[in-house]
Amino acid sequence: MLWLLHGNLGSPADWKPVMEVLRAGGVEARALNLWKYLECCPKSLKDMGRVLCSEIAAQDKHPWLCGYSLGGRLAMQAVLAHPPLWKGAVVGSAIRGMEEETA
């Protein structure tokens, strides 16, 4: 299955047109609501990567991952957290993050 991660100002609904095309082509896809993972408390990018691995691995043993913007950064963290899990990943309009904090 292809797991879709939305951007910072987005929601799973942003992926609806893409999912319609994918499903018409026989590709199973699911868009995650990234905001639900922050309801209890803030998480670092690394923590979110691990959370996404756990969540997706519980439902899919050989997933693909696609993320846009913030979703792309989270996709990169998930791949780094557990590389053997993923069949592949597509990341759009994302950077891996800053090397160090600035004051």
Biopython code that builds the backbone (N, CA, C, O; Angstrom):
import numpy as np
from Bio.PDB.StructureBuilder import StructureBuilder

atoms = [
    (1, "MET", "N", (0.845, -1.176, 0.000)),
    (1, "MET", "CA", (0.000, 0.000, 0.000)),
    (1, "MET", "C", (0.893, 1.243, 0.000)),
    (1, "MET", "O", (2.024, 1.214, 0.484)),
    (2, "LEU", "N", (0.371, 2.307, -0.539)),
    (2, "LEU", "CA", (1.066, 3.597, -0.552)),
    (2, "LEU", "C", (0.462, 4.479, 0.539)),
    (2, "LEU", "O", (-0.742, 4.737, 0.556)),
    (3, "TRP", "N", (1.317, 4.931, 1.440)),
    (3, "TRP", "CA", (0.896, 5.792, 2.549)),
    (3, "TRP", "C", (1.259, 7.231, 2.212)),
    (3, "TRP", "O", (2.398, 7.523, 1.851)),
    (4, "LEU", "N", (0.282, 8.131, 2.332)),
    (4, "LEU", "CA", (0.438, 9.525, 1.926)),
    (4, "LEU", "C", (0.451, 10.442, 3.151)),
    (4, "LEU", "O", (-0.420, 10.356, 4.016)),
    (5, "LEU", "N", (1.451, 11.318, 3.207)),
    (5, "LEU", "CA", (1.618, 12.242, 4.331)),
    (5, "LEU", "C", (1.483, 13.678, 3.838)),
    (5, "LEU", "O", (2.238, 14.110, 2.966)),
    (6, "HIS", "N", (0.546, 14.403, 4.381)),
    (6, "HIS", "CA", (0.242, 15.776, 3.953)),
    (6, "HIS", "C", (1.249, 16.790, 4.492)),
    (6, "HIS", "O", (2.079, 16.474, 5.344)),
    (7, "GLY", "N", (1.157, 18.003, 3.980)),
    (7, "GLY", "CA", (2.029, 19.089, 4.397)),
    (7, "GLY", "C", (1.564, 19.762, 5.675)),
    (7, "GLY", "O", (0.521, 19.418, 6.230)),
    (8, "ASN", "N", (2.354, 20.730, 6.136)),
    (8, "ASN", "CA", (2.126, 21.413, 7.408)),
    (8, "ASN", "C", (0.770, 22.097, 7.496)),
    (8, "ASN", "O", (0.138, 22.057, 8.552)),
    (9, "LEU", "N", (0.315, 22.708, 6.447)),
    (9, "LEU", "CA", (-0.968, 23.405, 6.485)),
    (9, "LEU", "C", (-2.084, 22.557, 5.897)),
    (9, "LEU", "O", (-3.176, 23.059, 5.631)),
    (10, "GLY", "N", (-1.815, 21.281, 5.695)),
    (10, "GLY", "CA", (-2.754, 20.421, 5.003)),
    (10, "GLY", "C", (-3.480, 19.431, 5.879)),
    (10, "GLY", "O", (-3.448, 19.485, 7.108)),
    (11, "SER", "N", (-4.139, 18.521, 5.183)),
    (11, "SER", "CA", (-4.903, 17.451, 5.819)),
    (11, "SER", "C", (-4.944, 16.272, 4.860)),
    (11, "SER", "O", (-4.511, 16.401, 3.715)),
    (12, "PRO", "N", (-5.447, 15.138, 5.294)),
    (12, "PRO", "CA", (-5.547, 13.991, 4.396)),
    (12, "PRO", "C", (-6.383, 14.290, 3.149)),
    (12, "PRO", "O", (-6.161, 13.695, 2.094)),
    (13, "ALA", "N", (-7.340, 15.205, 3.269)),
    (13, "ALA", "CA", (-8.195, 15.553, 2.129)),
    (13, "ALA", "C", (-7.393, 16.106, 0.952)),
    (13, "ALA", "O", (-7.846, 16.027, -0.190)),
    (14, "ASP", "N", (-6.216, 16.659, 1.211)),
    (14, "ASP", "CA", (-5.376, 17.186, 0.133)),
    (14, "ASP", "C", (-5.008, 16.102, -0.875)),
    (14, "ASP", "O", (-4.758, 16.395, -2.044)),
    (15, "TRP", "N", (-4.976, 14.855, -0.421)),
    (15, "TRP", "CA", (-4.578, 13.741, -1.274)),
    (15, "TRP", "C", (-5.744, 13.126, -2.042)),
    (15, "TRP", "O", (-5.534, 12.211, -2.838)),
    (16, "LYS", "N", (-6.959, 13.602, -1.824)),
    (16, "LYS", "CA", (-8.133, 12.973, -2.442)),
    (16, "LYS", "C", (-8.015, 12.837, -3.959)),
    (16, "LYS", "O", (-8.241, 11.740, -4.468)),
    (17, "PRO", "N", (-7.676, 13.886, -4.712)),
    (17, "PRO", "CA", (-7.577, 13.718, -6.170)),
    (17, "PRO", "C", (-6.505, 12.704, -6.575)),
    (17, "PRO", "O", (-6.682, 11.951, -7.533)),
    (18, "VAL", "N", (-5.407, 12.692, -5.847)),
    (18, "VAL", "CA", (-4.324, 11.754, -6.134)),
    (18, "VAL", "C", (-4.790, 10.330, -5.854)),
    (18, "VAL", "O", (-4.536, 9.420, -6.642)),
    (19, "MET", "N", (-5.471, 10.145, -4.732)),
    (19, "MET", "CA", (-5.951, 8.815, -4.361)),
    (19, "MET", "C", (-6.955, 8.274, -5.371)),
    (19, "MET", "O", (-6.969, 7.076, -5.654)),
    (20, "GLU", "N", (-7.787, 9.145, -5.911)),
    (20, "GLU", "CA", (-8.755, 8.705, -6.928)),
    (20, "GLU", "C", (-8.042, 8.173, -8.163)),
    (20, "GLU", "O", (-8.436, 7.145, -8.713)),
    (21, "VAL", "N", (-7.004, 8.861, -8.598)),
    (21, "VAL", "CA", (-6.237, 8.413, -9.762)),
    (21, "VAL", "C", (-5.503, 7.112, -9.453)),
    (21, "VAL", "O", (-5.501, 6.185, -10.262)),
    (22, "LEU", "N", (-4.884, 7.050, -8.285)),
    (22, "LEU", "CA", (-4.168, 5.832, -7.905)),
    (22, "LEU", "C", (-5.103, 4.632, -7.843)),
    (22, "LEU", "O", (-4.803, 3.571, -8.390)),
    (23, "ARG", "N", (-6.223, 4.805, -7.184)),
    (23, "ARG", "CA", (-7.173, 3.696, -7.052)),
    (23, "ARG", "C", (-7.731, 3.266, -8.403)),
    (23, "ARG", "O", (-7.953, 2.079, -8.637)),
    (24, "ALA", "N", (-7.955, 4.227, -9.288)),
    (24, "ALA", "CA", (-8.422, 3.882, -10.640)),
    (24, "ALA", "C", (-7.390, 3.024, -11.366)),
    (24, "ALA", "O", (-7.737, 2.218, -12.229)),
    (25, "GLY", "N", (-6.119, 3.205, -11.010)),
    (25, "GLY", "CA", (-5.047, 2.416, -11.599)),
    (25, "GLY", "C", (-4.719, 1.158, -10.804)),
    (25, "GLY", "O", (-3.744, 0.468, -11.104)),
    (26, "GLY", "N", (-5.522, 0.859, -9.802)),
    (26, "GLY", "CA", (-5.328, -0.359, -9.028)),
    (26, "GLY", "C", (-4.330, -0.252, -7.886)),
    (26, "GLY", "O", (-3.902, -1.270, -7.339)),
    (27, "VAL", "N", (-3.952, 0.976, -7.517)),
    (27, "VAL", "CA", (-3.004, 1.178, -6.420)),
    (27, "VAL", "C", (-3.779, 1.515, -5.151)),
    (27, "VAL", "O", (-4.538, 2.484, -5.112)),
    (28, "GLU", "N", (-3.580, 0.709, -4.120)),
    (28, "GLU", "CA", (-4.215, 0.990, -2.840)),
    (28, "GLU", "C", (-3.425, 2.084, -2.130)),
    (28, "GLU", "O", (-2.205, 1.986, -1.997)),
    (29, "ALA", "N", (-4.118, 3.125, -1.673)),
    (29, "ALA", "CA", (-3.459, 4.256, -1.020)),
    (29, "ALA", "C", (-4.278, 4.703, 0.186)),
    (29, "ALA", "O", (-5.505, 4.609, 0.203)),
    (30, "ARG", "N", (-3.560, 5.192, 1.193)),
    (30, "ARG", "CA", (-4.210, 5.705, 2.392)),
    (30, "ARG", "C", (-3.486, 6.975, 2.828)),
    (30, "ARG", "O", (-2.257, 7.003, 2.909)),
    (31, "ALA", "N", (-4.255, 8.024, 3.107)),
    (31, "ALA", "CA", (-3.699, 9.288, 3.593)),
    (31, "ALA", "C", (-3.854, 9.349, 5.108)),
    (31, "ALA", "O", (-4.955, 9.191, 5.636)),
    (32, "LEU", "N", (-2.752, 9.576, 5.794)),
    (32, "LEU", "CA", (-2.781, 9.680, 7.251)),
    (32, "LEU", "C", (-3.067, 11.105, 7.696)),
    (32, "LEU", "O", (-2.675, 12.065, 7.033)),
    (33, "ASN", "N", (-3.750, 11.233, 8.816)),
    (33, "ASN", "CA", (-3.953, 12.528, 9.447)),
    (33, "ASN", "C", (-2.806, 12.729, 10.434)),
    (33, "ASN", "O", (-2.847, 12.200, 11.545)),
    (34, "LEU", "N", (-1.803, 13.474, 10.045)),
    (34, "LEU", "CA", (-0.623, 13.653, 10.882)),
    (34, "LEU", "C", (-0.932, 14.383, 12.179)),
    (34, "LEU", "O", (-0.223, 14.199, 13.168)),
    (35, "TRP", "N", (-1.962, 15.198, 12.199)),
    (35, "TRP", "CA", (-2.279, 15.979, 13.394)),
    (35, "TRP", "C", (-2.736, 15.104, 14.547)),
    (35, "TRP", "O", (-2.587, 15.498, 15.703)),
    (36, "LYS", "N", (-3.290, 13.926, 14.271)),
    (36, "LYS", "CA", (-3.763, 13.069, 15.364)),
    (36, "LYS", "C", (-2.610, 12.586, 16.235)),
    (36, "LYS", "O", (-2.812, 12.265, 17.406)),
    (37, "TYR", "N", (-1.407, 12.532, 15.675)),
    (37, "TYR", "CA", (-0.255, 12.059, 16.433)),
    (37, "TYR", "C", (0.283, 13.111, 17.403)),
    (37, "TYR", "O", (1.118, 12.809, 18.256)),
    (38, "LEU", "N", (-0.191, 14.325, 17.269)),
    (38, "LEU", "CA", (0.280, 15.405, 18.143)),
    (38, "LEU", "C", (-0.768, 15.834, 19.165)),
    (38, "LEU", "O", (-0.531, 16.761, 19.939)),
    (39, "GLU", "N", (-1.931, 15.166, 19.178)),
    (39, "GLU", "CA", (-3.006, 15.552, 20.090)),
    (39, "GLU", "C", (-2.597, 15.455, 21.550)),
    (39, "GLU", "O", (-2.969, 16.303, 22.361)),
    (40, "CYS", "N", (-1.830, 14.422, 21.885)),
    (40, "CYS", "CA", (-1.470, 14.239, 23.298)),
    (40, "CYS", "C", (-0.305, 15.124, 23.707)),
    (40, "CYS", "O", (-0.266, 15.651, 24.819)),
    (41, "CYS", "N", (0.646, 15.280, 22.789)),
    (41, "CYS", "CA", (1.855, 15.989, 23.175)),
    (41, "CYS", "C", (2.750, 16.232, 21.958)),
    (41, "CYS", "O", (2.638, 15.521, 20.959)),
    (42, "PRO", "N", (3.632, 17.222, 22.033)),
    (42, "PRO", "CA", (4.549, 17.465, 20.917)),
    (42, "PRO", "C", (5.546, 16.317, 20.778)),
    (42, "PRO", "O", (5.867, 15.638, 21.753)),
    (43, "LYS", "N", (6.029, 16.113, 19.554)),
    (43, "LYS", "CA", (7.017, 15.082, 19.272)),
    (43, "LYS", "C", (8.093, 15.651, 18.364)),
    (43, "LYS", "O", (7.829, 16.522, 17.535)),
    (44, "SER", "N", (9.293, 15.155, 18.530)),
    (44, "SER", "CA", (10.382, 15.556, 17.631)),
    (44, "SER", "C", (10.199, 14.855, 16.284)),
    (44, "SER", "O", (9.396, 13.931, 16.160)),
    (45, "LEU", "N", (10.949, 15.303, 15.279)),
    (45, "LEU", "CA", (10.899, 14.643, 13.984)),
    (45, "LEU", "C", (11.308, 13.181, 14.101)),
    (45, "LEU", "O", (10.679, 12.312, 13.497)),
    (46, "LYS", "N", (12.351, 12.902, 14.869)),
    (46, "LYS", "CA", (12.790, 11.511, 15.050)),
    (46, "LYS", "C", (11.710, 10.675, 15.717)),
    (46, "LYS", "O", (11.458, 9.541, 15.309)),
    (47, "ASP", "N", (11.073, 11.227, 16.737)),
    (47, "ASP", "CA", (9.996, 10.501, 17.410)),
    (47, "ASP", "C", (8.844, 10.236, 16.453)),
    (47, "ASP", "O", (8.275, 9.145, 16.448)),
    (48, "MET", "N", (8.501, 11.226, 15.650)),
    (48, "MET", "CA", (7.416, 11.046, 14.679)),
    (48, "MET", "C", (7.783, 9.981, 13.650)),
    (48, "MET", "O", (6.921, 9.214, 13.221)),
    (49, "GLY", "N", (9.033, 9.925, 13.258)),
    (49, "GLY", "CA", (9.471, 8.877, 12.333)),
    (49, "GLY", "C", (9.234, 7.500, 12.918)),
    (49, "GLY", "O", (8.750, 6.600, 12.231)),
    (50, "ARG", "N", (9.574, 7.334, 14.182)),
    (50, "ARG", "CA", (9.372, 6.048, 14.856)),
    (50, "ARG", "C", (7.876, 5.738, 15.011)),
    (50, "ARG", "O", (7.455, 4.596, 14.828)),
    (51, "VAL", "N", (7.085, 6.746, 15.345)),
    (51, "VAL", "CA", (5.642, 6.552, 15.490)),
    (51, "VAL", "C", (5.034, 6.106, 14.162)),
    (51, "VAL", "O", (4.225, 5.178, 14.122)),
    (52, "LEU", "N", (5.428, 6.772, 13.078)),
    (52, "LEU", "CA", (4.897, 6.395, 11.771)),
    (52, "LEU", "C", (5.287, 4.978, 11.396)),
    (52, "LEU", "O", (4.472, 4.239, 10.843)),
    (53, "CYS", "N", (6.516, 4.587, 11.684)),
    (53, "CYS", "CA", (6.944, 3.208, 11.419)),
    (53, "CYS", "C", (6.053, 2.223, 12.162)),
    (53, "CYS", "O", (5.578, 1.248, 11.580)),
    (54, "SER", "N", (5.829, 2.474, 13.433)),
    (54, "SER", "CA", (5.007, 1.570, 14.249)),
    (54, "SER", "C", (3.581, 1.496, 13.726)),
    (54, "SER", "O", (3.022, 0.410, 13.571)),
    (55, "GLU", "N", (3.006, 2.644, 13.460)),
    (55, "GLU", "CA", (1.613, 2.715, 12.997)),
    (55, "GLU", "C", (1.443, 1.992, 11.664)),
    (55, "GLU", "O", (0.525, 1.188, 11.499)),
    (56, "ILE", "N", (2.316, 2.277, 10.732)),
    (56, "ILE", "CA", (2.180, 1.701, 9.394)),
    (56, "ILE", "C", (2.548, 0.219, 9.396)),
    (56, "ILE", "O", (1.858, -0.583, 8.767)),
    (57, "ALA", "N", (3.612, -0.157, 10.083)),
    (57, "ALA", "CA", (4.034, -1.563, 10.121)),
    (57, "ALA", "C", (2.958, -2.460, 10.731)),
    (57, "ALA", "O", (2.857, -3.633, 10.371)),
    (58, "ALA", "N", (2.161, -1.926, 11.640)),
    (58, "ALA", "CA", (1.091, -2.706, 12.248)),
    (58, "ALA", "C", (-0.008, -3.043, 11.235)),
    (58, "ALA", "O", (-0.788, -3.970, 11.450)),
    (59, "GLN", "N", (-0.069, -2.294, 10.138)),
    (59, "GLN", "CA", (-1.132, -2.480, 9.154)),
    (59, "GLN", "C", (-0.636, -2.964, 7.792)),
    (59, "GLN", "O", (-1.421, -3.431, 6.967)),
    (60, "ASP", "N", (0.678, -2.847, 7.563)),
    (60, "ASP", "CA", (1.215, -3.111, 6.227)),
    (60, "ASP", "C", (2.658, -3.589, 6.365)),
    (60, "ASP", "O", (3.502, -2.867, 6.897)),
    (61, "LYS", "N", (2.939, -4.769, 5.901)),
    (61, "LYS", "CA", (4.287, -5.344, 6.067)),
    (61, "LYS", "C", (5.283, -4.883, 5.000)),
    (61, "LYS", "O", (6.491, -5.009, 5.202)),
    (62, "HIS", "N", (4.810, -4.357, 3.880)),
    (62, "HIS", "CA", (5.702, -3.903, 2.804)),
    (62, "HIS", "C", (5.190, -2.596, 2.201)),
    (62, "HIS", "O", (4.788, -2.561, 1.038)),
    (63, "PRO", "N", (5.207, -1.522, 2.992)),
    (63, "PRO", "CA", (4.605, -0.264, 2.531)),
    (63, "PRO", "C", (5.518, 0.582, 1.641)),
    (63, "PRO", "O", (6.745, 0.483, 1.668)),
    (64, "TRP", "N", (4.857, 1.401, 0.868)),
    (64, "TRP", "CA", (5.478, 2.511, 0.150)),
    (64, "TRP", "C", (5.075, 3.765, 0.895)),
    (64, "TRP", "O", (4.060, 3.773, 1.592)),
    (65, "LEU", "N", (5.860, 4.832, 0.760)),
    (65, "LEU", "CA", (5.598, 6.062, 1.499)),
    (65, "LEU", "C", (5.756, 7.254, 0.567)),
    (65, "LEU", "O", (6.673, 7.296, -0.253)),
    (66, "CYS", "N", (4.855, 8.220, 0.699)),
    (66, "CYS", "CA", (4.934, 9.445, -0.096)),
    (66, "CYS", "C", (4.572, 10.614, 0.808)),
    (66, "CYS", "O", (3.532, 10.600, 1.467)),
    (67, "GLY", "N", (5.434, 11.624, 0.836)),
    (67, "GLY", "CA", (5.174, 12.783, 1.674)),
    (67, "GLY", "C", (5.467, 14.077, 0.952)),
    (67, "GLY", "O", (6.381, 14.162, 0.132)),
    (68, "TYR", "N", (4.676, 15.082, 1.270)),
    (68, "TYR", "CA", (4.840, 16.410, 0.701)),
    (68, "TYR", "C", (5.164, 17.400, 1.819)),
    (68, "TYR", "O", (4.496, 17.407, 2.852)),
    (69, "SER", "N", (6.177, 18.230, 1.620)),
    (69, "SER", "CA", (6.551, 19.282, 2.560)),
    (69, "SER", "C", (6.827, 18.678, 3.939)),
    (69, "SER", "O", (7.724, 17.844, 4.065)),
    (70, "LEU", "N", (6.091, 19.069, 4.965)),
    (70, "LEU", "CA", (6.288, 18.481, 6.289)),
    (70, "LEU", "C", (6.133, 16.966, 6.227)),
    (70, "LEU", "O", (6.891, 16.232, 6.861)),
    (71, "GLY", "N", (5.154, 16.504, 5.466)),
    (71, "GLY", "CA", (4.975, 15.062, 5.299)),
    (71, "GLY", "C", (6.197, 14.412, 4.671)),
    (71, "GLY", "O", (6.506, 13.258, 4.966)),
    (72, "GLY", "N", (6.893, 15.140, 3.811)),
    (72, "GLY", "CA", (8.130, 14.644, 3.229)),
    (72, "GLY", "C", (9.237, 14.522, 4.260)),
    (72, "GLY", "O", (9.988, 13.547, 4.267)),
    (73, "ARG", "N", (9.333, 15.508, 5.121)),
    (73, "ARG", "CA", (10.339, 15.442, 6.198)),
    (73, "ARG", "C", (10.043, 14.275, 7.129)),
    (73, "ARG", "O", (10.953, 13.571, 7.567)),
    (74, "LEU", "N", (8.766, 14.075, 7.428)),
    (74, "LEU", "CA", (8.394, 12.949, 8.286)),
    (74, "LEU", "C", (8.636, 11.624, 7.575)),
    (74, "LEU", "O", (9.028, 10.642, 8.205)),
    (75, "ALA", "N", (8.406, 11.592, 6.278)),
    (75, "ALA", "CA", (8.687, 10.375, 5.501)),
    (75, "ALA", "C", (10.180, 10.041, 5.575)),
    (75, "ALA", "O", (10.547, 8.881, 5.761)),
    (76, "MET", "N", (11.033, 11.047, 5.432)),
    (76, "MET", "CA", (12.475, 10.805, 5.523)),
    (76, "MET", "C", (12.840, 10.260, 6.903)),
    (76, "MET", "O", (13.664, 9.352, 7.013)),
    (77, "GLN", "N", (12.235, 10.804, 7.946)),
    (77, "GLN", "CA", (12.522, 10.331, 9.299)),
    (77, "GLN", "C", (12.057, 8.893, 9.491)),
    (77, "GLN", "O", (12.736, 8.103, 10.148)),
    (78, "ALA", "N", (10.911, 8.552, 8.926)),
    (78, "ALA", "CA", (10.406, 7.185, 9.038)),
    (78, "ALA", "C", (11.329, 6.203, 8.324)),
    (78, "ALA", "O", (11.601, 5.118, 8.836)),
    (79, "VAL", "N", (11.805, 6.581, 7.154)),
    (79, "VAL", "CA", (12.722, 5.707, 6.419)),
    (79, "VAL", "C", (14.027, 5.541, 7.192)),
    (79, "VAL", "O", (14.569, 4.438, 7.259)),
    (80, "LEU", "N", (14.533, 6.616, 7.770)),
    (80, "LEU", "CA", (15.756, 6.532, 8.573)),
    (80, "LEU", "C", (15.550, 5.712, 9.844)),
    (80, "LEU", "O", (16.473, 5.039, 10.304)),
    (81, "ALA", "N", (14.350, 5.765, 10.411)),
    (81, "ALA", "CA", (14.070, 5.054, 11.659)),
    (81, "ALA", "C", (14.075, 3.539, 11.467)),
    (81, "ALA", "O", (14.466, 2.803, 12.374)),
    (82, "HIS", "N", (13.645, 3.065, 10.294)),
    (82, "HIS", "CA", (13.599, 1.612, 10.054)),
    (82, "HIS", "C", (13.645, 1.334, 8.548)),
    (82, "HIS", "O", (12.618, 1.010, 7.951)),
    (83, "PRO", "N", (14.811, 1.457, 7.934)),
    (83, "PRO", "CA", (14.930, 1.293, 6.474)),
    (83, "PRO", "C", (14.385, -0.020, 5.917)),
    (83, "PRO", "O", (13.784, 0.003, 4.843)),
    (84, "PRO", "N", (14.560, -1.164, 6.585)),
    (84, "PRO", "CA", (14.081, -2.410, 5.975)),
    (84, "PRO", "C", (12.556, -2.487, 5.797)),
    (84, "PRO", "O", (12.071, -3.283, 4.993)),
    (85, "LEU", "N", (11.815, -1.683, 6.525)),
    (85, "LEU", "CA", (10.357, -1.721, 6.433)),
    (85, "LEU", "C", (9.855, -1.286, 5.064)),
    (85, "LEU", "O", (8.887, -1.849, 4.553)),
    (86, "TRP", "N", (10.491, -0.308, 4.474)),
    (86, "TRP", "CA", (9.945, 0.401, 3.318)),
    (86, "TRP", "C", (10.362, -0.214, 1.980)),
    (86, "TRP", "O", (11.528, -0.547, 1.766)),
    (87, "LYS", "N", (9.383, -0.353, 1.093)),
    (87, "LYS", "CA", (9.687, -0.779, -0.282)),
    (87, "LYS", "C", (10.233, 0.396, -1.084)),
    (87, "LYS", "O", (10.995, 0.199, -2.031)),
    (88, "GLY", "N", (9.852, 1.611, -0.714)),
    (88, "GLY", "CA", (10.324, 2.810, -1.382)),
    (88, "GLY", "C", (9.627, 4.032, -0.824)),
    (88, "GLY", "O", (8.641, 3.928, -0.094)),
    (89, "ALA", "N", (10.155, 5.189, -1.177)),
    (89, "ALA", "CA", (9.580, 6.445, -0.695)),
    (89, "ALA", "C", (9.733, 7.523, -1.759)),
    (89, "ALA", "O", (10.718, 7.560, -2.497)),
    (90, "VAL", "N", (8.744, 8.391, -1.820)),
    (90, "VAL", "CA", (8.780, 9.564, -2.689)),
    (90, "VAL", "C", (8.599, 10.775, -1.788)),
    (90, "VAL", "O", (7.650, 10.843, -1.007)),
    (91, "VAL", "N", (9.509, 11.724, -1.899)),
    (91, "VAL", "CA", (9.476, 12.917, -1.062)),
    (91, "VAL", "C", (9.444, 14.133, -1.974)),
    (91, "VAL", "O", (10.285, 14.273, -2.862)),
    (92, "GLY", "N", (8.467, 15.016, -1.753)),
    (92, "GLY", "CA", (8.351, 16.219, -2.570)),
    (92, "GLY", "C", (8.407, 17.482, -1.740)),
    (92, "GLY", "O", (7.818, 17.553, -0.662)),
    (93, "SER", "N", (9.108, 18.471, -2.238)),
    (93, "SER", "CA", (9.175, 19.798, -1.616)),
    (93, "SER", "C", (9.516, 19.737, -0.133)),
    (93, "SER", "O", (8.843, 20.351, 0.695)),
    (94, "ALA", "N", (10.556, 18.997, 0.190)),
    (94, "ALA", "CA", (10.958, 18.866, 1.593)),
    (94, "ALA", "C", (12.470, 18.956, 1.697)),
    (94, "ALA", "O", (13.205, 18.567, 0.790)),
    (95, "ILE", "N", (12.905, 19.474, 2.819)),
    (95, "ILE", "CA", (14.325, 19.446, 3.144)),
    (95, "ILE", "C", (14.466, 18.589, 4.395)),
    (95, "ILE", "O", (13.497, 18.401, 5.131)),
    (96, "ARG", "N", (15.640, 18.080, 4.636)),
    (96, "ARG", "CA", (15.789, 17.180, 5.786)),
    (96, "ARG", "C", (15.803, 17.923, 7.104)),
    (96, "ARG", "O", (15.665, 17.288, 8.150)),
    (97, "GLY", "N", (15.961, 19.223, 7.108)),
    (97, "GLY", "CA", (15.947, 19.996, 8.334)),
    (97, "GLY", "C", (17.251, 20.727, 8.557)),
    (97, "GLY", "O", (18.229, 20.530, 7.835)),
    (98, "MET", "N", (17.247, 21.561, 9.556)),
    (98, "MET", "CA", (18.419, 22.356, 9.872)),
    (98, "MET", "C", (19.440, 21.502, 10.616)),
    (98, "MET", "O", (19.073, 20.613, 11.385)),
    (99, "GLU", "N", (20.710, 21.772, 10.385)),
    (99, "GLU", "CA", (21.771, 21.040, 11.035)),
    (99, "GLU", "C", (21.885, 21.385, 12.524)),
    (99, "GLU", "O", (22.205, 20.524, 13.345)),
    (100, "GLU", "N", (21.623, 22.631, 12.859)),
    (100, "GLU", "CA", (21.723, 23.055, 14.255)),
    (100, "GLU", "C", (20.743, 24.179, 14.507)),
    (100, "GLU", "O", (20.366, 24.913, 13.593)),
    (101, "GLU", "N", (20.341, 24.304, 15.737)),
    (101, "GLU", "CA", (19.415, 25.379, 16.109)),
    (101, "GLU", "C", (20.117, 26.717, 16.076)),
    (101, "GLU", "O", (21.305, 26.809, 16.388)),
    (102, "THR", "N", (19.385, 27.762, 15.695)),
    (102, "THR", "CA", (19.922, 29.107, 15.735)),
    (102, "THR", "C", (19.221, 29.895, 16.828)),
    (102, "THR", "O", (18.049, 29.658, 17.121)),
    (103, "ALA", "N", (19.935, 30.824, 17.424)),
    (103, "ALA", "CA", (19.355, 31.612, 18.518)),
    (103, "ALA", "C", (18.501, 32.719, 18.001)),
    (103, "ALA", "O", (17.935, 33.481, 18.786)),
]
sb = StructureBuilder()
sb.init_structure("model")
sb.init_model(0)
sb.init_chain("A")
sb.init_seg("    ")
for serial, (resi, resn, name, xyz) in enumerate(atoms, 1):
    if name == "N":
        sb.init_residue(resn, " ", resi, " ")
    sb.init_atom(name, np.array(xyz, "f"), 0.0, 1.0, " ", f" {name:<3s}", serial, name[0])
structure = sb.get_structure()
